[in-house]
Amino acid sequence: MKKERSQQMLALAEDCIKKFKASFAGEEMDVLWEKQTDDGDWTGITGNYIRVFAKSKDDLGNKLRTEKVK
């Protein structure tokens, strides 16, 4: 019973995270680019902690740029 409730709460939290991220889809937000992944994509974070990814040949490391959130 405890494990089942825990799994339900985790599923609810995951659903809330997805809805939160979806509410910003298409908006332009400032992104602090952190690092480049092994496959060449850049990973960064918005001011409200949404993780974003982008492909770029430019060095984005530690740069703040406005990007459209997908």
Legacy VTK file of the C-alpha trace (Angstrom):
# vtk DataFile Version 3.0
C-alpha trace
ASCII
DATASET POLYDATA
POINTS 70 float
0.000 0.000 0.000
2.799 2.426 0.905
4.680 1.643 -2.312
1.523 2.120 -4.372
0.850 5.554 -2.821
4.446 6.541 -3.423
4.190 5.571 -7.095
0.951 7.551 -7.431
2.581 10.647 -5.929
5.592 10.321 -8.243
3.291 10.005 -11.261
1.333 13.074 -10.133
4.545 15.071 -9.676
5.745 14.059 -13.148
2.423 15.115 -14.654
2.648 18.513 -12.912
6.193 19.020 -14.251
5.072 18.239 -17.816
2.145 20.653 -17.576
4.379 23.393 -16.137
6.906 23.020 -18.962
4.150 22.876 -21.595
2.704 26.160 -20.329
5.883 27.933 -21.509
6.153 26.222 -24.907
6.625 28.742 -27.695
7.599 31.601 -25.370
10.918 33.403 -25.622
12.915 33.195 -22.418
16.436 33.941 -21.295
18.516 30.764 -21.162
21.826 30.379 -19.366
23.735 27.848 -21.470
25.780 25.539 -19.293
27.561 22.852 -21.272
27.737 20.866 -24.465
26.619 17.244 -24.375
28.568 14.366 -25.909
26.371 14.456 -29.028
27.054 18.165 -29.595
23.819 19.612 -28.222
23.915 22.443 -25.696
22.033 22.263 -22.421
20.883 25.264 -20.473
18.347 26.430 -17.947
15.773 29.220 -17.871
15.152 31.549 -14.962
12.313 29.319 -13.793
14.415 26.140 -13.983
13.188 24.657 -17.251
15.936 22.558 -18.841
16.338 23.316 -22.546
18.468 21.858 -25.329
19.691 23.341 -28.599
22.005 22.519 -31.460
24.631 25.145 -32.175
28.107 25.261 -33.637
28.771 28.400 -31.564
30.305 28.201 -28.109
27.319 28.949 -25.872
29.018 28.025 -22.610
28.131 30.374 -19.745
26.244 32.734 -22.066
22.792 34.177 -21.538
20.672 34.271 -24.693
16.988 34.651 -25.428
15.593 31.488 -26.979
12.178 30.122 -27.867
11.263 27.304 -25.485
9.989 24.165 -27.224
LINES 1 71
70 0 1 2 3 4 5 6 7 8 9 10 11 12 13 14 15 16 17 18 19 20 21 22 23 24 25 26 27 28 29 30 31 32 33 34 35 36 37 38 39 40 41 42 43 44 45 46 47 48 49 50 51 52 53 54 55 56 57 58 59 60 61 62 63 64 65 66 67 68 69
